[in-house]
Each structure stands twice: as C-alpha cells, then as structure tokens.
Amino acid sequence: MPKAYVFTRYGGPETEALAEVDRPSPGPGEVLVAVRAAGVNPIDWKLRKGYRRPGETDSRTFPAVFGSEVSGTVEEIGAGVDGFAVGDEVFGNAMAGGYAEYVLLPAAITAHKPAQLSFRDAATLPVAAATAYDGVRQLDLPAGATVLVTGAGGGVGSAALQIARAFGLRTVGVASEGKKDFVESLGAVHVPSGPDLAARVRAAAPDGVDGAYDLVGGEVLAEAAALLTDRTKLVTAGAPAPEVEKVGGARVERARNAAVLDEVAQLVVNGQLDPHVTRTFPLDQAGEALRSVEDGHARGKIVIEVSA
C-alpha cells in the first residue's frame, strides 16, 4: 500500500506517523498524481494543532495526511478533466495532504510543470510563492514604489521580496538578525525584527514605505500599519480578518487558480524567482522536515522528496 505521513489526532509531534494508506481514486474534476516532491509550510503543523482556516468547520477525519502543495506525474484522470494526460508533469494544491506517494489534485488549480523547472522547486510554488504573488498583486503598487515585507526570511516572505522586485518595486524586509544576509541577497534592505520596529523601518527607508505585506500579525502588523498613510495598501497573510480590519488593512485574497501557478513558474524559469530550497528530506523523515519549519528558524523552503 502507498505510504503517507499523517497525524492521528490534534496535538504535538507525538500524533505523527508514517502510515500505509489507500491509493485514492480521482473523482470528477480531479487528477491522481504520483508525488515527486511536497512543500513544507507552517500551516501544516498549525493544522495538526487544531488550527482552522477562516470559515472552515472542523470536519477533518483521522488519520489526516500532512501537506498542501506537491509536484509529480499524472497517474489517472477523473471525469470531466480536460488538458491533462497520464504522464504529464504537474504541480498544484493537494486536496487531502501532500506528504504522500499518491495525492488527488483539483484540475482547476493544477498546472503543467515547465521542463526547465525541477520537481523540487515546483513543489514550493502552489502555497508559498502563490500566496506571495497574490499579496503583491493585491497591493497594486506602481513601479518604483517601496513595499515592506514582514516575516521576510520565510518561504512566503522571500518569494514576496523577489516577486515585488520583478514588478519593479523597492523592497524592505523584516527578519531576524540571523537572516540579514539572506534578505539582503534578495535585493532588499534588511530591518531586524523586534520591539520598536516602526522606528527602525523609518531609519532604513527615510522616504517611507508605500505598502506593506505582513506575514506575522500581532504587534508587527500594528507597527506596519502605523508606517502607512494609505491603509488600503496593507495586506496580511499572518493575521485573521478582524485583526487586520481594525488597522484598516485586508487579508490576502487567494486567487487559487492555475493561471497564478503558471505565472510564478514562469518567474522561476526567467530567473526572477528562486524558491531557495535550503533542505530536502525523504518521506520517511517527514517529521524532521516538519520540525525544521515548526521551530521557526528555517530559511527559504523545506521540501520532502518522494522516490519516483
């Protein structure tokens, strides 16, 4: 039977296990994919701890497979699916977990992988890079404007810095002192995280910032808001809607379509976006991969590679 990395109940790492699971069958509008790589994201361990996405009810059944972004090859095609064939190399958002040998993908948010793009890099795009892309697009800043990105050292933040530069924006990235070199390597002005953030941003960007993409929430979100004269240019993926609405901003609006996946893939192919995969793990070490993200110190992206 195929293997997958699962959590058996809500809680900590003690709930995790490598398990044998049934091979899924694609329904209408779905494709079955043999996984080659799966991206690891903070949302993965947050869901294990019982977090619910905005508007989501607790309908999860156990064991639940970790992960939400994968790349691989099409094995089967469900009814009503056009544009895909068995053997196609694809990447997209997993329906019920991506740390697995086989997963189902909704065809509507699955894209063909360009030949120049590795399976490893493609697996990082559906969640982190696409979230970054959606947020930068939503800010709708003109070329030459300055954008502040908080949480700039992680997967979404590092992608946001690069996508903003591809759109002609100047970038200021907030991250820990240990990630200074990494943030600066992406062409951004680094501002160390910590108390009195707004003062340090003003010193680093004396002409001010025109927009902010927050990936942290809480006090960091409030300080980012204080830097803006136009609060409609504040977008967050790090705070719930009520929290950001209090300061005049908005949650990032996820497009969740194949067109965005095609766009971010082309940015990688063009050399404008490097997913910065810093470590890879085999499926049987998925727990270690997850810990490297859960401890909050990972740079760039962590990927689980599944044997072909």
VOVEXZA-99760 format. One line per field, with one value per residue (C-alpha): residue in one letter; x, y, z. Coordinates in nm, 4 decimals, padded with zeros to 6 digits. Layout:
BEGIN
residu = (A,...)
x = (X,...)
y = (Y,...)
z = (Z,...)
//
This chain:
BEGIN
residu = (M,P,K,A,Y,V,F,T,R,Y,G,G,P,E,T,E,A,L,A,E,V,D,R,P,S,P,G,P,G,E,V,L,V,A,V,R,A,A,G,V,N,P,I,D,W,K,L,R,K,G,Y,R,R,P,G,E,T,D,S,R,T,F,P,A,V,F,G,S,E,V,S,G,T,V,E,E,I,G,A,G,V,D,G,F,A,V,G,D,E,V,F,G,N,A,M,A,G,G,Y,A,E,Y,V,L,L,P,A,A,I,T,A,H,K,P,A,Q,L,S,F,R,D,A,A,T,L,P,V,A,A,A,T,A,Y,D,G,V,R,Q,L,D,L,P,A,G,A,T,V,L,V,T,G,A,G,G,G,V,G,S,A,A,L,Q,I,A,R,A,F,G,L,R,T,V,G,V,A,S,E,G,K,K,D,F,V,E,S,L,G,A,V,H,V,P,S,G,P,D,L,A,A,R,V,R,A,A,A,P,D,G,V,D,G,A,Y,D,L,V,G,G,E,V,L,A,E,A,A,A,L,L,T,D,R,T,K,L,V,T,A,G,A,P,A,P,E,V,E,K,V,G,G,A,R,V,E,R,A,R,N,A,A,V,L,D,E,V,A,Q,L,V,V,N,G,Q,L,D,P,H,V,T,R,T,F,P,L,D,Q,A,G,E,A,L,R,S,V,E,D,G,H,A,R,G,K,I,V,I,E,V,S,A)
x = (00.0000,00.1170,00.2763,00.1888,00.2919,-00.0117,-00.1332,-00.3752,-00.5358,-00.4860,-00.1775,00.2004,00.4625,00.3583,00.0493,00.2548,00.3354,00.4393,00.1455,00.0119,-00.2967,-00.5339,-00.4443,-00.7065,-00.9181,-00.9894,-01.3457,-01.4918,-01.2596,-00.9645,-00.6337,-00.4387,-00.0702,00.2291,00.4159,00.7770,00.8083,00.5977,00.6493,00.6524,00.4697,00.3842,00.0158,00.0977,00.1895,-00.0741,-00.3467,-00.2070,-00.2512,-00.6167,-00.5992,-00.8871,-00.8644,-01.1068,-01.4593,-01.3524,-01.5502,-01.3883,-01.4788,-01.1358,-01.1167,-00.8173,-00.5610,-00.5080,-00.2230,00.0068,00.0822,-00.0923,00.1484,00.3080,00.4629,00.4601,00.3244,-00.0380,-00.1418,-00.5186,-00.7711,-01.1214,-01.4355,-01.4705,-01.0998,-00.9520,-00.5974,-00.4164,-00.2909,-00.1369,00.2347,00.2091,00.4427,00.2342,00.2234,-00.0639,-00.2604,-00.3256,-00.6854,-00.6143,-00.2471,00.0709,00.3240,00.2338,00.3194,-00.0147,-00.2454,-00.5518,-00.5313,-00.8236,-00.7606,-00.8648,-00.5664,-00.3151,-00.0601,00.1782,00.5356,00.7733,01.0552,01.3109,01.1564,01.2630,01.0065,01.1710,01.1231,00.7775,00.6539,00.7235,00.5050,00.1343,00.1260,00.4243,00.5010,00.1359,00.0440,00.3312,00.2193,-00.1433,-00.0442,00.1908,-00.0695,-00.3364,-00.1248,-00.1223,00.1705,00.3241,00.6768,00.9290,00.7175,00.8579,00.6983,00.7644,00.7535,00.7431,00.8480,01.0757,01.3065,01.0495,00.9074,00.6301,00.8343,01.1390,00.9144,00.7296,01.0556,01.1569,00.8152,00.7947,01.1301,01.0113,00.7214,00.9671,00.9228,01.1843,01.1795,01.2376,01.2392,01.1869,01.3512,01.5718,01.9325,02.0416,01.8614,02.0140,02.2472,01.9679,01.7252,01.9907,02.0823,01.7270,01.7884,01.6003,01.7005,01.7068,01.5407,01.5869,01.2699,01.1870,01.0302,01.0112,01.0050,00.8467,01.1385,01.3912,01.1917,01.1762,01.5536,01.6116,01.3588,01.3596,01.1308,00.8706,00.7006,00.4073,00.2657,00.3171,00.2723,00.2545,00.3260,00.3471,00.0413,00.0033,00.2188,00.4211,00.1042,00.0141,00.3590,00.3473,00.0099,00.1495,00.4017,00.1366,-00.0625,-00.2944,-00.4073,-00.5660,-00.2067,-00.1743,-00.2250,-00.1645,-00.1413,-00.0308,-00.3404,-00.7143,-00.9523,-01.0859,-00.7317,-00.6259,-00.9583,-00.9026,-00.5987,-00.7578,-00.5957,-00.7183,-00.6433,-00.4699,-00.7247,-00.6060,-00.6728,-00.6321,-00.6186,-00.3831,-00.3116,-00.1272,00.0714,00.1722,00.2804,00.5008,00.6506,00.7473,00.9127,01.1317,01.2113,01.3007,01.5383,01.3293,01.2208,01.4391,01.2371,01.5535,01.5051,01.7540,01.6957,01.5282,01.4165,01.2882,00.9287,01.0340,01.1977,00.8953,00.8773,01.2253,01.1304,00.8268,01.0303,01.2703,00.9770,00.7904,01.0880,01.0678,01.4318,01.4161,01.5405,01.3593,01.1770,01.1931,01.0900,01.0087,01.1269,00.9396,01.1059,00.9939)
y = (00.0000,00.3580,00.5466,00.8876,01.0969,01.1582,01.2914,01.0710,01.3415,01.7060,01.7749,01.7817,01.5751,01.2678,01.2445,01.1967,00.8714,00.7270,00.5085,00.2943,00.4439,00.3524,00.4747,00.7419,00.7398,01.0646,01.1901,01.4412,01.7365,01.5644,01.4121,01.1457,01.2329,01.0202,01.2613,01.3517,01.6368,01.8108,02.1563,02.2034,02.5059,02.6447,02.5761,02.2034,02.1906,02.4506,02.2241,01.9359,02.1548,02.2169,02.5476,02.6122,02.8317,03.1273,02.9974,02.6331,02.3891,02.1010,01.8175,01.6528,01.2753,01.0885,00.9865,01.3113,01.3488,01.6489,01.8953,02.1027,02.1563,01.8941,01.8181,01.4873,01.2983,01.2312,00.8684,00.8845,01.1427,01.1947,01.2597,01.5990,01.6843,01.8370,01.9453,01.6691,01.3270,01.0356,01.1005,01.4805,01.6521,01.8829,02.0772,02.2049,02.2087,01.8713,01.8067,01.5898,01.6105,01.6105,01.4190,01.1022,00.8789,00.9498,01.2523,01.3973,01.7448,01.9584,02.0083,02.3748,02.4565,02.2252,02.3460,02.1808,02.1908,02.3584,02.1255,02.3770,02.3640,02.0870,01.8825,02.0078,02.3746,02.3234,02.1752,02.5056,02.7199,02.6403,02.7676,02.9887,03.1514,03.1763,03.3392,03.5836,03.6583,03.7138,03.9557,04.1640,04.1819,04.2868,04.5792,04.7064,04.9413,05.1293,05.0535,05.2418,05.2283,05.0818,04.7788,04.6486,04.2711,04.1337,03.7744,03.8198,03.5273,03.2505,03.0818,03.3317,03.6336,03.5511,03.4873,03.8157,04.0112,03.8606,03.8953,04.2582,04.3279,04.1540,04.4030,04.6925,04.7662,04.8588,04.6226,04.6400,04.3064,04.2475,03.9326,03.8183,03.9361,03.5841,03.6156,03.9531,03.8178,03.6089,03.9025,04.1305,03.8626,03.9033,04.2728,04.4057,04.6453,04.4356,04.5572,04.3380,04.2174,04.3043,04.5829,04.9384,04.8033,05.1156,05.3343,05.1029,05.0901,05.4706,05.4853,05.2279,05.3845,05.7601,05.8298,05.5992,05.2836,05.2848,04.9442,04.6550,04.2791,04.1356,03.7689,03.7870,03.9579,04.0916,04.3857,04.3584,04.4135,04.7160,04.8710,04.8090,04.9840,05.2839,05.3352,05.3804,05.6895,05.4751,05.1719,05.0144,04.9339,04.6928,04.3220,04.0346,03.6583,03.6499,03.7722,03.6949,03.9338,04.1046,04.1870,04.3471,04.5236,04.7077,04.8770,04.9411,04.6650,04.3411,03.9718,03.8488,03.7323,03.4000,03.3502,02.9695,02.9049,02.7507,03.0874,03.2102,02.8845,02.9377,03.2944,03.2002,02.9069,03.1433,03.3780,03.0859,02.9879,03.3520,03.3689,03.6283,03.3940,03.1427,02.9255,02.8906,02.5296,02.5057,02.1454,01.8329,01.5198,01.1795,01.0878,00.8653,01.1710,01.3968,01.4557,01.6041,01.8234,01.9484,02.0217,02.2354,02.4608,02.4401,02.5698,02.8941,02.9097,02.7698,02.9910,02.9739,02.6481,02.2912,02.0104,01.6413,01.4374,01.1194,00.8412,00.8178)
z = (00.0000,-00.0595,00.2278,00.3691,00.6686,00.8882,01.2203,01.4103,01.6299,01.7180,01.9267,01.9054,01.7231,01.9214,01.6982,01.3801,01.1996,00.8656,00.7669,00.4879,00.3250,00.0449,-00.3004,-00.3815,-00.6968,-00.8822,-00.8898,-01.1358,-01.1891,-01.0195,-01.1216,-00.9332,-00.9096,-00.8173,-00.5926,-00.6604,-00.4077,-00.1421,00.0062,00.3844,00.5264,00.8721,00.8054,00.8130,01.1815,01.2691,01.1300,01.3357,01.6445,01.5560,01.3669,01.1279,00.8222,00.8149,00.7573,00.7891,01.0025,01.1877,00.9519,00.9445,00.9672,01.1055,01.0166,00.8229,00.5755,00.6129,00.3352,00.0713,-00.2219,-00.4446,-00.7793,-00.9648,-01.2625,-01.3566,-01.2977,-01.3523,-01.4702,-01.3340,-01.5330,-01.6955,-01.6829,-01.9972,-02.0715,-01.8810,-01.9842,-01.7979,-01.7633,-01.7595,-01.5144,-01.2953,-00.9699,-00.7611,-00.4372,-00.2768,-00.1736,00.1303,00.2149,00.0100,00.2222,00.0380,-00.2534,-00.4248,-00.3942,-00.5584,-00.7122,-00.8315,-01.2010,-01.1743,-00.9510,-01.1137,-01.3678,-01.6108,-01.4874,-01.7338,-01.8379,-01.7058,-01.3583,-01.1210,-00.9296,-00.6116,-00.6954,-00.8455,-00.5163,-00.3374,-00.5623,-00.5017,-00.1420,-00.0607,-00.3953,-00.5000,-00.1672,-00.2147,-00.5704,-00.4706,-00.1930,-00.4045,-00.6820,-00.4333,-00.3119,-00.6715,-00.6185,-00.9127,-01.0297,-00.8180,-00.5009,-00.1798,-00.0163,00.3345,00.3848,00.7397,00.8022,00.5029,00.5796,00.5340,00.2269,00.1555,00.2598,00.0499,-00.2506,-00.1907,-00.1914,-00.5248,-00.6882,-00.5759,-00.7395,-01.0564,-01.0540,-01.0297,-00.6582,-00.3995,-00.1041,00.2702,00.4511,00.8233,00.9586,01.2440,01.2555,01.1626,00.8288,00.7381,00.4702,00.3186,00.2973,00.1500,-00.1060,-00.2380,-00.3079,-00.0046,00.2704,00.5876,00.9078,01.2171,01.3845,01.7446,01.9519,01.8106,01.4572,01.3074,01.4165,01.2530,00.9294,00.9183,00.9629,00.6882,00.4494,00.5227,00.2261,00.3780,00.2542,00.0144,00.1014,00.3396,00.3103,00.6611,00.7291,01.1088,01.2586,01.6110,01.7119,01.3909,01.1887,01.4018,01.3552,00.9803,00.9664,01.1528,00.8738,00.6039,00.5121,00.2996,00.5000,00.1913,00.0947,00.3873,00.3181,00.5580,00.5429,00.9058,01.0892,01.0878,00.9143,01.2318,01.3443,01.0180,00.9671,01.2961,01.1452,00.8062,00.6011,00.4452,00.4330,00.1202,-00.1353,-00.2728,-00.6434,-00.6224,-00.9950,-01.2452,-01.4089,-01.0983,-01.0843,-01.4476,-01.3644,-01.0691,-01.2586,-01.5401,-01.2903,-01.1790,-01.5372,-01.6158,-01.3201,-01.1340,-00.8544,-00.6708,-00.4298,-00.2197,-00.1192,00.1634,00.2753,00.1452,00.3308,00.2177,00.3024,00.5922,00.7528,00.7070,01.0822,01.0817,00.7844,00.9721,01.2870,01.0828,00.9903,01.3212,01.5201,01.3185,01.2124,00.8592,00.5753,00.2449,00.1739,00.3031,00.0665,00.1077,-00.1891,-00.2728,-00.4705,-00.8310)
//
